[in-house]
């Protein structure tokens, strides 16, 4: 349950940032690589400041979480492009 609460905080802040970026730069958000980069950066930074790491150096979990989120973003982008 504790992890769910932390993940929800990270997700809500990232979603808010995503909405702001979408309003300001809607053309950039259409680029799947820009989007994945944003997801990596936003998720990593928010994860870093939300809770301490559970493994490795103080930034390892945040970077790993950001990379995982960016990978999911890229995969979903390709799947959606394929279905058009």
Secondary structure, 3 states (H helix, E strand, C coil): CHHHHHHHHHHHHHHHHHHHHHHHCHHHHCCHHHHHHHHHHHHHHHHHHHCCCCCCCCCHHHHHHHHHHHHHHHHHHHHHHHCC
